[in-house]
Amino acid sequence: MAESYLIPEQTYTFEEEIKHSRFITVLFHCDSDESFKCVLANLKELYPGANHYCYAYVLAAPDDQVAIGSSDDGEPAGSAGRPMLASLQGAEIGEIGAVVIRYFGGTKLGVGGLVRAYSSGIKQAVKLLPTTLKQIRYRVELACDYAQLKDIEHFVSKANAIIEDRVFSNDILLTIAIPKANLSTLNQDLATISQGKLQVKLPQ
């Protein structure tokens, strides 16, 4: 599994006219069914009265084959949603949703023409879409003394990791989300303040 992948940094809209039909392609960050449905509903309000709102999404890593979906939304079967999904997967961007809004211009394109039209917007838009690198983080736990907390917070930040939870009792139990590649660096820093006693390990 990839330890990092590109995701959309912001929403991007691309519009073109093909044989008098207006095609509006919207790409956006999306990591759950709920967030996708919310964006789709908002786009239907933003672009009312369109003939079709075809879509595709990849909710996880670009090579994920489970968290994916698409819809032709009334276009001929296989002419919109699946070509859109193939274009998204070919772009190798994760956590991405795409909606293509079509206002019909009176000229039928045929199945082949529709496949090209719905793919075209995505292929052009992904080249211009601002992206950012997402690193996969793994959850680990670390118990430390109160006196060590400030140093550990500094080391965690330095390792591009995040403290997700703190449980205070006789000592402090930290839940840390960290990229695998930065684990050894964090352990080296922890060793300097604990004579090698503090260490984090990935769950088996």
PyMOL commands that place a pseudoatom at each C-alpha (Angstrom):
pseudoatom trace, name=CA, resn=MET, resi=1, chain=A, elem=C, hetatm=0, pos=[0.000, 0.000, 0.000]
pseudoatom trace, name=CA, resn=ALA, resi=2, chain=A, elem=C, hetatm=0, pos=[1.216, 3.491, -0.824]
pseudoatom trace, name=CA, resn=GLU, resi=3, chain=A, elem=C, hetatm=0, pos=[2.374, 5.477, 2.214]
pseudoatom trace, name=CA, resn=SER, resi=4, chain=A, elem=C, hetatm=0, pos=[1.319, 8.764, 0.581]
pseudoatom trace, name=CA, resn=TYR, resi=5, chain=A, elem=C, hetatm=0, pos=[-0.783, 9.986, -2.326]
pseudoatom trace, name=CA, resn=LEU, resi=6, chain=A, elem=C, hetatm=0, pos=[-2.089, 13.176, -3.878]
pseudoatom trace, name=CA, resn=ILE, resi=7, chain=A, elem=C, hetatm=0, pos=[-5.506, 14.557, -2.923]
pseudoatom trace, name=CA, resn=PRO, resi=8, chain=A, elem=C, hetatm=0, pos=[-7.365, 17.673, -4.170]
pseudoatom trace, name=CA, resn=GLU, resi=9, chain=A, elem=C, hetatm=0, pos=[-6.338, 20.815, -2.308]
pseudoatom trace, name=CA, resn=GLN, resi=10, chain=A, elem=C, hetatm=0, pos=[-9.441, 22.738, -3.367]
pseudoatom trace, name=CA, resn=THR, resi=11, chain=A, elem=C, hetatm=0, pos=[-12.464, 22.513, -5.638]
pseudoatom trace, name=CA, resn=TYR, resi=12, chain=A, elem=C, hetatm=0, pos=[-11.822, 23.097, -9.334]
pseudoatom trace, name=CA, resn=THR, resi=13, chain=A, elem=C, hetatm=0, pos=[-14.404, 23.774, -12.063]
pseudoatom trace, name=CA, resn=PHE, resi=14, chain=A, elem=C, hetatm=0, pos=[-13.852, 23.331, -15.792]
pseudoatom trace, name=CA, resn=GLU, resi=15, chain=A, elem=C, hetatm=0, pos=[-16.439, 24.160, -18.440]
pseudoatom trace, name=CA, resn=GLU, resi=16, chain=A, elem=C, hetatm=0, pos=[-16.643, 23.422, -22.163]
pseudoatom trace, name=CA, resn=GLU, resi=17, chain=A, elem=C, hetatm=0, pos=[-19.263, 23.390, -24.901]
pseudoatom trace, name=CA, resn=ILE, resi=18, chain=A, elem=C, hetatm=0, pos=[-19.544, 20.340, -27.163]
pseudoatom trace, name=CA, resn=LYS, resi=19, chain=A, elem=C, hetatm=0, pos=[-22.053, 20.484, -30.059]
pseudoatom trace, name=CA, resn=HIS, resi=20, chain=A, elem=C, hetatm=0, pos=[-24.117, 23.118, -28.237]
pseudoatom trace, name=CA, resn=SER, resi=21, chain=A, elem=C, hetatm=0, pos=[-24.294, 21.083, -24.985]
pseudoatom trace, name=CA, resn=ARG, resi=22, chain=A, elem=C, hetatm=0, pos=[-22.728, 22.696, -21.936]
pseudoatom trace, name=CA, resn=PHE, resi=23, chain=A, elem=C, hetatm=0, pos=[-20.544, 20.375, -19.826]
pseudoatom trace, name=CA, resn=ILE, resi=24, chain=A, elem=C, hetatm=0, pos=[-19.432, 21.638, -16.402]
pseudoatom trace, name=CA, resn=THR, resi=25, chain=A, elem=C, hetatm=0, pos=[-16.882, 19.418, -14.655]
pseudoatom trace, name=CA, resn=VAL, resi=26, chain=A, elem=C, hetatm=0, pos=[-16.394, 19.941, -10.900]
pseudoatom trace, name=CA, resn=LEU, resi=27, chain=A, elem=C, hetatm=0, pos=[-13.558, 18.154, -9.057]
pseudoatom trace, name=CA, resn=PHE, resi=28, chain=A, elem=C, hetatm=0, pos=[-13.353, 18.266, -5.262]
pseudoatom trace, name=CA, resn=HIS, resi=29, chain=A, elem=C, hetatm=0, pos=[-11.899, 16.583, -2.181]
pseudoatom trace, name=CA, resn=CYS, resi=30, chain=A, elem=C, hetatm=0, pos=[-14.151, 13.804, -0.928]
pseudoatom trace, name=CA, resn=ASP, resi=31, chain=A, elem=C, hetatm=0, pos=[-13.398, 11.011, 1.578]
pseudoatom trace, name=CA, resn=SER, resi=32, chain=A, elem=C, hetatm=0, pos=[-16.856, 9.683, 2.493]
pseudoatom trace, name=CA, resn=ASP, resi=33, chain=A, elem=C, hetatm=0, pos=[-20.265, 8.923, 0.988]
pseudoatom trace, name=CA, resn=GLU, resi=34, chain=A, elem=C, hetatm=0, pos=[-21.795, 11.607, 3.193]
pseudoatom trace, name=CA, resn=SER, resi=35, chain=A, elem=C, hetatm=0, pos=[-19.454, 14.365, 2.019]
pseudoatom trace, name=CA, resn=PHE, resi=36, chain=A, elem=C, hetatm=0, pos=[-19.989, 13.348, -1.613]
pseudoatom trace, name=CA, resn=LYS, resi=37, chain=A, elem=C, hetatm=0, pos=[-23.789, 13.464, -1.285]
pseudoatom trace, name=CA, resn=CYS, resi=38, chain=A, elem=C, hetatm=0, pos=[-23.545, 16.882, 0.351]
pseudoatom trace, name=CA, resn=VAL, resi=39, chain=A, elem=C, hetatm=0, pos=[-21.449, 18.310, -2.512]
pseudoatom trace, name=CA, resn=LEU, resi=40, chain=A, elem=C, hetatm=0, pos=[-23.754, 16.744, -5.121]
pseudoatom trace, name=CA, resn=ALA, resi=41, chain=A, elem=C, hetatm=0, pos=[-26.816, 18.302, -3.471]
pseudoatom trace, name=CA, resn=ASN, resi=42, chain=A, elem=C, hetatm=0, pos=[-25.081, 21.703, -3.359]
pseudoatom trace, name=CA, resn=LEU, resi=43, chain=A, elem=C, hetatm=0, pos=[-24.130, 21.474, -7.050]
pseudoatom trace, name=CA, resn=LYS, resi=44, chain=A, elem=C, hetatm=0, pos=[-27.743, 20.699, -7.999]
pseudoatom trace, name=CA, resn=GLU, resi=45, chain=A, elem=C, hetatm=0, pos=[-28.742, 23.920, -6.246]
pseudoatom trace, name=CA, resn=LEU, resi=46, chain=A, elem=C, hetatm=0, pos=[-25.882, 25.868, -7.829]
pseudoatom trace, name=CA, resn=TYR, resi=47, chain=A, elem=C, hetatm=0, pos=[-26.659, 24.568, -11.329]
pseudoatom trace, name=CA, resn=PRO, resi=48, chain=A, elem=C, hetatm=0, pos=[-30.447, 24.093, -11.356]
pseudoatom trace, name=CA, resn=GLY, resi=49, chain=A, elem=C, hetatm=0, pos=[-32.354, 22.634, -14.268]
pseudoatom trace, name=CA, resn=ALA, resi=50, chain=A, elem=C, hetatm=0, pos=[-29.503, 20.657, -15.846]
pseudoatom trace, name=CA, resn=ASN, resi=51, chain=A, elem=C, hetatm=0, pos=[-30.431, 17.537, -17.803]
pseudoatom trace, name=CA, resn=HIS, resi=52, chain=A, elem=C, hetatm=0, pos=[-27.841, 15.300, -16.135]
pseudoatom trace, name=CA, resn=TYR, resi=53, chain=A, elem=C, hetatm=0, pos=[-25.621, 15.309, -13.041]
pseudoatom trace, name=CA, resn=CYS, resi=54, chain=A, elem=C, hetatm=0, pos=[-23.276, 12.406, -13.781]
pseudoatom trace, name=CA, resn=TYR, resi=55, chain=A, elem=C, hetatm=0, pos=[-20.630, 11.538, -11.232]
pseudoatom trace, name=CA, resn=ALA, resi=56, chain=A, elem=C, hetatm=0, pos=[-17.734, 9.355, -10.136]
pseudoatom trace, name=CA, resn=TYR, resi=57, chain=A, elem=C, hetatm=0, pos=[-15.632, 9.184, -6.989]
pseudoatom trace, name=CA, resn=VAL, resi=58, chain=A, elem=C, hetatm=0, pos=[-12.645, 7.504, -5.339]
pseudoatom trace, name=CA, resn=LEU, resi=59, chain=A, elem=C, hetatm=0, pos=[-13.015, 7.938, -1.570]
pseudoatom trace, name=CA, resn=ALA, resi=60, chain=A, elem=C, hetatm=0, pos=[-9.650, 6.509, -0.501]
pseudoatom trace, name=CA, resn=ALA, resi=61, chain=A, elem=C, hetatm=0, pos=[-6.234, 5.872, -2.087]
pseudoatom trace, name=CA, resn=PRO, resi=62, chain=A, elem=C, hetatm=0, pos=[-6.086, 6.116, -5.907]
pseudoatom trace, name=CA, resn=ASP, resi=63, chain=A, elem=C, hetatm=0, pos=[-5.680, 2.335, -6.300]
pseudoatom trace, name=CA, resn=ASP, resi=64, chain=A, elem=C, hetatm=0, pos=[-8.546, 1.478, -3.930]
pseudoatom trace, name=CA, resn=GLN, resi=65, chain=A, elem=C, hetatm=0, pos=[-11.079, -0.753, -5.725]
pseudoatom trace, name=CA, resn=VAL, resi=66, chain=A, elem=C, hetatm=0, pos=[-13.743, -0.758, -2.987]
pseudoatom trace, name=CA, resn=ALA, resi=67, chain=A, elem=C, hetatm=0, pos=[-14.457, 2.865, -2.015]
pseudoatom trace, name=CA, resn=ILE, resi=68, chain=A, elem=C, hetatm=0, pos=[-15.433, 3.880, -5.567]
pseudoatom trace, name=CA, resn=GLY, resi=69, chain=A, elem=C, hetatm=0, pos=[-18.673, 4.647, -7.378]
pseudoatom trace, name=CA, resn=SER, resi=70, chain=A, elem=C, hetatm=0, pos=[-20.222, 6.263, -10.438]
pseudoatom trace, name=CA, resn=SER, resi=71, chain=A, elem=C, hetatm=0, pos=[-23.568, 7.135, -12.043]
pseudoatom trace, name=CA, resn=ASP, resi=72, chain=A, elem=C, hetatm=0, pos=[-24.782, 7.832, -15.592]
pseudoatom trace, name=CA, resn=ASP, resi=73, chain=A, elem=C, hetatm=0, pos=[-27.755, 9.790, -14.173]
pseudoatom trace, name=CA, resn=GLY, resi=74, chain=A, elem=C, hetatm=0, pos=[-30.020, 9.081, -17.132]
pseudoatom trace, name=CA, resn=GLU, resi=75, chain=A, elem=C, hetatm=0, pos=[-27.422, 9.064, -19.890]
pseudoatom trace, name=CA, resn=PRO, resi=76, chain=A, elem=C, hetatm=0, pos=[-27.098, 5.776, -21.866]
pseudoatom trace, name=CA, resn=ALA, resi=77, chain=A, elem=C, hetatm=0, pos=[-25.618, 3.003, -19.715]
pseudoatom trace, name=CA, resn=GLY, resi=78, chain=A, elem=C, hetatm=0, pos=[-21.827, 3.122, -19.591]
pseudoatom trace, name=CA, resn=SER, resi=79, chain=A, elem=C, hetatm=0, pos=[-21.547, 6.444, -21.414]
pseudoatom trace, name=CA, resn=ALA, resi=80, chain=A, elem=C, hetatm=0, pos=[-20.753, 8.733, -18.467]
pseudoatom trace, name=CA, resn=GLY, resi=81, chain=A, elem=C, hetatm=0, pos=[-20.129, 7.363, -14.966]
pseudoatom trace, name=CA, resn=ARG, resi=82, chain=A, elem=C, hetatm=0, pos=[-17.708, 4.539, -15.805]
pseudoatom trace, name=CA, resn=PRO, resi=83, chain=A, elem=C, hetatm=0, pos=[-15.607, 6.608, -18.249]
pseudoatom trace, name=CA, resn=MET, resi=84, chain=A, elem=C, hetatm=0, pos=[-15.464, 9.363, -15.621]
pseudoatom trace, name=CA, resn=LEU, resi=85, chain=A, elem=C, hetatm=0, pos=[-14.301, 6.870, -12.983]
pseudoatom trace, name=CA, resn=ALA, resi=86, chain=A, elem=C, hetatm=0, pos=[-11.655, 5.477, -15.347]
pseudoatom trace, name=CA, resn=SER, resi=87, chain=A, elem=C, hetatm=0, pos=[-10.369, 9.016, -15.936]
pseudoatom trace, name=CA, resn=LEU, resi=88, chain=A, elem=C, hetatm=0, pos=[-10.183, 9.686, -12.179]
pseudoatom trace, name=CA, resn=GLN, resi=89, chain=A, elem=C, hetatm=0, pos=[-8.316, 6.432, -11.542]
pseudoatom trace, name=CA, resn=GLY, resi=90, chain=A, elem=C, hetatm=0, pos=[-5.929, 7.216, -14.395]
pseudoatom trace, name=CA, resn=ALA, resi=91, chain=A, elem=C, hetatm=0, pos=[-5.084, 10.545, -12.754]
pseudoatom trace, name=CA, resn=GLU, resi=92, chain=A, elem=C, hetatm=0, pos=[-3.759, 8.711, -9.647]
pseudoatom trace, name=CA, resn=ILE, resi=93, chain=A, elem=C, hetatm=0, pos=[-5.366, 11.182, -7.239]
pseudoatom trace, name=CA, resn=GLY, resi=94, chain=A, elem=C, hetatm=0, pos=[-7.108, 9.870, -4.125]
pseudoatom trace, name=CA, resn=GLU, resi=95, chain=A, elem=C, hetatm=0, pos=[-10.094, 11.113, -2.112]
pseudoatom trace, name=CA, resn=ILE, resi=96, chain=A, elem=C, hetatm=0, pos=[-11.548, 12.806, -5.177]
pseudoatom trace, name=CA, resn=GLY, resi=97, chain=A, elem=C, hetatm=0, pos=[-15.085, 13.349, -6.386]
pseudoatom trace, name=CA, resn=ALA, resi=98, chain=A, elem=C, hetatm=0, pos=[-16.184, 14.475, -9.844]
pseudoatom trace, name=CA, resn=VAL, resi=99, chain=A, elem=C, hetatm=0, pos=[-19.570, 15.712, -11.012]
pseudoatom trace, name=CA, resn=VAL, resi=100, chain=A, elem=C, hetatm=0, pos=[-20.195, 16.600, -14.662]
pseudoatom trace, name=CA, resn=ILE, resi=101, chain=A, elem=C, hetatm=0, pos=[-23.284, 18.748, -15.131]
pseudoatom trace, name=CA, resn=ARG, resi=102, chain=A, elem=C, hetatm=0, pos=[-24.786, 18.702, -18.628]
pseudoatom trace, name=CA, resn=TYR, resi=103, chain=A, elem=C, hetatm=0, pos=[-27.185, 21.184, -20.130]
pseudoatom trace, name=CA, resn=PHE, resi=104, chain=A, elem=C, hetatm=0, pos=[-28.425, 19.512, -23.328]
pseudoatom trace, name=CA, resn=GLY, resi=105, chain=A, elem=C, hetatm=0, pos=[-28.011, 21.684, -26.422]
pseudoatom trace, name=CA, resn=GLY, resi=106, chain=A, elem=C, hetatm=0, pos=[-30.262, 19.811, -28.823]
pseudoatom trace, name=CA, resn=THR, resi=107, chain=A, elem=C, hetatm=0, pos=[-27.678, 17.666, -30.644]
pseudoatom trace, name=CA, resn=LYS, resi=108, chain=A, elem=C, hetatm=0, pos=[-27.348, 14.021, -29.650]
pseudoatom trace, name=CA, resn=LEU, resi=109, chain=A, elem=C, hetatm=0, pos=[-23.737, 12.883, -29.322]
pseudoatom trace, name=CA, resn=GLY, resi=110, chain=A, elem=C, hetatm=0, pos=[-24.187, 9.108, -29.403]
pseudoatom trace, name=CA, resn=VAL, resi=111, chain=A, elem=C, hetatm=0, pos=[-22.616, 6.769, -26.854]
pseudoatom trace, name=CA, resn=GLY, resi=112, chain=A, elem=C, hetatm=0, pos=[-19.091, 7.231, -28.221]
pseudoatom trace, name=CA, resn=GLY, resi=113, chain=A, elem=C, hetatm=0, pos=[-19.457, 10.996, -28.248]
pseudoatom trace, name=CA, resn=LEU, resi=114, chain=A, elem=C, hetatm=0, pos=[-20.775, 10.983, -24.682]
pseudoatom trace, name=CA, resn=VAL, resi=115, chain=A, elem=C, hetatm=0, pos=[-17.869, 8.829, -23.461]
pseudoatom trace, name=CA, resn=ARG, resi=116, chain=A, elem=C, hetatm=0, pos=[-15.424, 11.329, -24.985]
pseudoatom trace, name=CA, resn=ALA, resi=117, chain=A, elem=C, hetatm=0, pos=[-17.331, 14.338, -23.656]
pseudoatom trace, name=CA, resn=TYR, resi=118, chain=A, elem=C, hetatm=0, pos=[-17.606, 13.111, -20.063]
pseudoatom trace, name=CA, resn=SER, resi=119, chain=A, elem=C, hetatm=0, pos=[-13.977, 11.926, -20.019]
pseudoatom trace, name=CA, resn=SER, resi=120, chain=A, elem=C, hetatm=0, pos=[-12.662, 15.083, -21.675]
pseudoatom trace, name=CA, resn=GLY, resi=121, chain=A, elem=C, hetatm=0, pos=[-13.601, 17.487, -18.894]
pseudoatom trace, name=CA, resn=ILE, resi=122, chain=A, elem=C, hetatm=0, pos=[-12.028, 15.340, -16.206]
pseudoatom trace, name=CA, resn=LYS, resi=123, chain=A, elem=C, hetatm=0, pos=[-8.819, 14.718, -18.159]
pseudoatom trace, name=CA, resn=GLN, resi=124, chain=A, elem=C, hetatm=0, pos=[-8.379, 18.450, -18.730]
pseudoatom trace, name=CA, resn=ALA, resi=125, chain=A, elem=C, hetatm=0, pos=[-9.436, 19.476, -15.226]
pseudoatom trace, name=CA, resn=VAL, resi=126, chain=A, elem=C, hetatm=0, pos=[-7.100, 17.092, -13.345]
pseudoatom trace, name=CA, resn=LYS, resi=127, chain=A, elem=C, hetatm=0, pos=[-4.119, 18.700, -15.109]
pseudoatom trace, name=CA, resn=LEU, resi=128, chain=A, elem=C, hetatm=0, pos=[-5.098, 22.046, -13.564]
pseudoatom trace, name=CA, resn=LEU, resi=129, chain=A, elem=C, hetatm=0, pos=[-6.400, 20.789, -10.203]
pseudoatom trace, name=CA, resn=PRO, resi=130, chain=A, elem=C, hetatm=0, pos=[-4.356, 22.024, -7.199]
pseudoatom trace, name=CA, resn=THR, resi=131, chain=A, elem=C, hetatm=0, pos=[-3.291, 18.988, -5.149]
pseudoatom trace, name=CA, resn=THR, resi=132, chain=A, elem=C, hetatm=0, pos=[-1.494, 18.301, -1.897]
pseudoatom trace, name=CA, resn=LEU, resi=133, chain=A, elem=C, hetatm=0, pos=[0.341, 15.215, -0.636]
pseudoatom trace, name=CA, resn=LYS, resi=134, chain=A, elem=C, hetatm=0, pos=[-1.440, 13.165, 2.017]
pseudoatom trace, name=CA, resn=GLN, resi=135, chain=A, elem=C, hetatm=0, pos=[0.717, 10.908, 4.145]
pseudoatom trace, name=CA, resn=ILE, resi=136, chain=A, elem=C, hetatm=0, pos=[-0.870, 7.792, 5.610]
pseudoatom trace, name=CA, resn=ARG, resi=137, chain=A, elem=C, hetatm=0, pos=[-0.586, 7.957, 9.390]
pseudoatom trace, name=CA, resn=TYR, resi=138, chain=A, elem=C, hetatm=0, pos=[-0.660, 4.961, 11.734]
pseudoatom trace, name=CA, resn=ARG, resi=139, chain=A, elem=C, hetatm=0, pos=[-1.929, 5.103, 15.321]
pseudoatom trace, name=CA, resn=VAL, resi=140, chain=A, elem=C, hetatm=0, pos=[0.544, 4.238, 18.090]
pseudoatom trace, name=CA, resn=GLU, resi=141, chain=A, elem=C, hetatm=0, pos=[0.391, 4.652, 21.871]
pseudoatom trace, name=CA, resn=LEU, resi=142, chain=A, elem=C, hetatm=0, pos=[3.017, 6.064, 24.185]
pseudoatom trace, name=CA, resn=ALA, resi=143, chain=A, elem=C, hetatm=0, pos=[3.015, 6.344, 27.990]
pseudoatom trace, name=CA, resn=CYS, resi=144, chain=A, elem=C, hetatm=0, pos=[5.208, 9.121, 29.406]
pseudoatom trace, name=CA, resn=ASP, resi=145, chain=A, elem=C, hetatm=0, pos=[5.850, 11.193, 32.519]
pseudoatom trace, name=CA, resn=TYR, resi=146, chain=A, elem=C, hetatm=0, pos=[4.309, 14.632, 32.886]
pseudoatom trace, name=CA, resn=ALA, resi=147, chain=A, elem=C, hetatm=0, pos=[7.808, 16.167, 32.791]
pseudoatom trace, name=CA, resn=GLN, resi=148, chain=A, elem=C, hetatm=0, pos=[8.454, 14.604, 29.372]
pseudoatom trace, name=CA, resn=LEU, resi=149, chain=A, elem=C, hetatm=0, pos=[5.282, 15.853, 27.680]
pseudoatom trace, name=CA, resn=LYS, resi=150, chain=A, elem=C, hetatm=0, pos=[6.607, 19.156, 26.332]
pseudoatom trace, name=CA, resn=ASP, resi=151, chain=A, elem=C, hetatm=0, pos=[9.625, 17.514, 24.683]
pseudoatom trace, name=CA, resn=ILE, resi=152, chain=A, elem=C, hetatm=0, pos=[7.472, 14.731, 23.251]
pseudoatom trace, name=CA, resn=GLU, resi=153, chain=A, elem=C, hetatm=0, pos=[5.008, 17.231, 21.769]
pseudoatom trace, name=CA, resn=HIS, resi=154, chain=A, elem=C, hetatm=0, pos=[7.954, 18.917, 20.023]
pseudoatom trace, name=CA, resn=PHE, resi=155, chain=A, elem=C, hetatm=0, pos=[9.309, 15.603, 18.692]
pseudoatom trace, name=CA, resn=VAL, resi=156, chain=A, elem=C, hetatm=0, pos=[5.868, 14.513, 17.480]
pseudoatom trace, name=CA, resn=SER, resi=157, chain=A, elem=C, hetatm=0, pos=[5.424, 17.752, 15.543]
pseudoatom trace, name=CA, resn=LYS, resi=158, chain=A, elem=C, hetatm=0, pos=[8.940, 17.404, 14.100]
pseudoatom trace, name=CA, resn=ALA, resi=159, chain=A, elem=C, hetatm=0, pos=[8.022, 13.904, 12.837]
pseudoatom trace, name=CA, resn=ASN, resi=160, chain=A, elem=C, hetatm=0, pos=[4.936, 15.269, 11.021]
pseudoatom trace, name=CA, resn=ALA, resi=161, chain=A, elem=C, hetatm=0, pos=[2.782, 13.317, 13.455]
pseudoatom trace, name=CA, resn=ILE, resi=162, chain=A, elem=C, hetatm=0, pos=[-0.322, 14.294, 15.427]
pseudoatom trace, name=CA, resn=ILE, resi=163, chain=A, elem=C, hetatm=0, pos=[-1.292, 13.664, 19.052]
pseudoatom trace, name=CA, resn=GLU, resi=164, chain=A, elem=C, hetatm=0, pos=[-4.912, 12.566, 18.707]
pseudoatom trace, name=CA, resn=ASP, resi=165, chain=A, elem=C, hetatm=0, pos=[-5.674, 11.829, 22.358]
pseudoatom trace, name=CA, resn=ARG, resi=166, chain=A, elem=C, hetatm=0, pos=[-4.249, 12.339, 25.850]
pseudoatom trace, name=CA, resn=VAL, resi=167, chain=A, elem=C, hetatm=0, pos=[-5.333, 10.318, 28.893]
pseudoatom trace, name=CA, resn=PHE, resi=168, chain=A, elem=C, hetatm=0, pos=[-4.043, 11.713, 32.209]
pseudoatom trace, name=CA, resn=SER, resi=169, chain=A, elem=C, hetatm=0, pos=[-3.558, 9.460, 35.255]
pseudoatom trace, name=CA, resn=ASN, resi=170, chain=A, elem=C, hetatm=0, pos=[-0.348, 8.569, 37.145]
pseudoatom trace, name=CA, resn=ASP, resi=171, chain=A, elem=C, hetatm=0, pos=[1.365, 9.087, 33.813]
pseudoatom trace, name=CA, resn=ILE, resi=172, chain=A, elem=C, hetatm=0, pos=[0.082, 10.278, 30.423]
pseudoatom trace, name=CA, resn=LEU, resi=173, chain=A, elem=C, hetatm=0, pos=[-1.077, 7.895, 27.699]
pseudoatom trace, name=CA, resn=LEU, resi=174, chain=A, elem=C, hetatm=0, pos=[-0.774, 9.485, 24.280]
pseudoatom trace, name=CA, resn=THR, resi=175, chain=A, elem=C, hetatm=0, pos=[-2.371, 8.274, 21.069]
pseudoatom trace, name=CA, resn=ILE, resi=176, chain=A, elem=C, hetatm=0, pos=[-0.188, 9.423, 18.181]
pseudoatom trace, name=CA, resn=ALA, resi=177, chain=A, elem=C, hetatm=0, pos=[-0.853, 9.252, 14.424]
pseudoatom trace, name=CA, resn=ILE, resi=178, chain=A, elem=C, hetatm=0, pos=[2.453, 9.081, 12.546]
pseudoatom trace, name=CA, resn=PRO, resi=179, chain=A, elem=C, hetatm=0, pos=[3.716, 8.333, 9.014]
pseudoatom trace, name=CA, resn=LYS, resi=180, chain=A, elem=C, hetatm=0, pos=[5.571, 5.010, 9.003]
pseudoatom trace, name=CA, resn=ALA, resi=181, chain=A, elem=C, hetatm=0, pos=[8.638, 6.605, 7.405]
pseudoatom trace, name=CA, resn=ASN, resi=182, chain=A, elem=C, hetatm=0, pos=[9.063, 8.974, 10.392]
pseudoatom trace, name=CA, resn=LEU, resi=183, chain=A, elem=C, hetatm=0, pos=[8.802, 6.324, 13.109]
pseudoatom trace, name=CA, resn=SER, resi=184, chain=A, elem=C, hetatm=0, pos=[12.549, 5.747, 13.525]
pseudoatom trace, name=CA, resn=THR, resi=185, chain=A, elem=C, hetatm=0, pos=[13.246, 9.497, 13.723]
pseudoatom trace, name=CA, resn=LEU, resi=186, chain=A, elem=C, hetatm=0, pos=[10.689, 9.890, 16.520]
pseudoatom trace, name=CA, resn=ASN, resi=187, chain=A, elem=C, hetatm=0, pos=[12.134, 6.891, 18.398]
pseudoatom trace, name=CA, resn=GLN, resi=188, chain=A, elem=C, hetatm=0, pos=[15.643, 8.341, 18.152]
pseudoatom trace, name=CA, resn=ASP, resi=189, chain=A, elem=C, hetatm=0, pos=[14.422, 11.621, 19.647]
pseudoatom trace, name=CA, resn=LEU, resi=190, chain=A, elem=C, hetatm=0, pos=[12.475, 9.822, 22.375]
pseudoatom trace, name=CA, resn=ALA, resi=191, chain=A, elem=C, hetatm=0, pos=[15.593, 7.834, 23.284]
pseudoatom trace, name=CA, resn=THR, resi=192, chain=A, elem=C, hetatm=0, pos=[17.538, 11.044, 23.972]
pseudoatom trace, name=CA, resn=ILE, resi=193, chain=A, elem=C, hetatm=0, pos=[15.180, 12.093, 26.792]
pseudoatom trace, name=CA, resn=SER, resi=194, chain=A, elem=C, hetatm=0, pos=[14.525, 8.655, 28.298]
pseudoatom trace, name=CA, resn=GLN, resi=195, chain=A, elem=C, hetatm=0, pos=[17.806, 6.726, 28.133]
pseudoatom trace, name=CA, resn=GLY, resi=196, chain=A, elem=C, hetatm=0, pos=[16.199, 4.551, 25.476]
pseudoatom trace, name=CA, resn=LYS, resi=197, chain=A, elem=C, hetatm=0, pos=[13.137, 3.636, 27.584]
pseudoatom trace, name=CA, resn=LEU, resi=198, chain=A, elem=C, hetatm=0, pos=[10.514, 5.421, 25.478]
pseudoatom trace, name=CA, resn=GLN, resi=199, chain=A, elem=C, hetatm=0, pos=[9.657, 3.861, 22.139]
pseudoatom trace, name=CA, resn=VAL, resi=200, chain=A, elem=C, hetatm=0, pos=[6.658, 3.619, 19.837]
pseudoatom trace, name=CA, resn=LYS, resi=201, chain=A, elem=C, hetatm=0, pos=[5.834, 0.595, 17.717]
pseudoatom trace, name=CA, resn=LEU, resi=202, chain=A, elem=C, hetatm=0, pos=[3.319, 0.045, 14.964]
pseudoatom trace, name=CA, resn=PRO, resi=203, chain=A, elem=C, hetatm=0, pos=[0.522, -2.389, 15.868]
pseudoatom trace, name=CA, resn=GLN, resi=204, chain=A, elem=C, hetatm=0, pos=[1.062, -5.865, 14.453]
for i in range(1, 204): cmd.bond("trace and resi %d" % i, "trace and resi %d" % (i + 1))
show_as sticks, trace
zoom trace
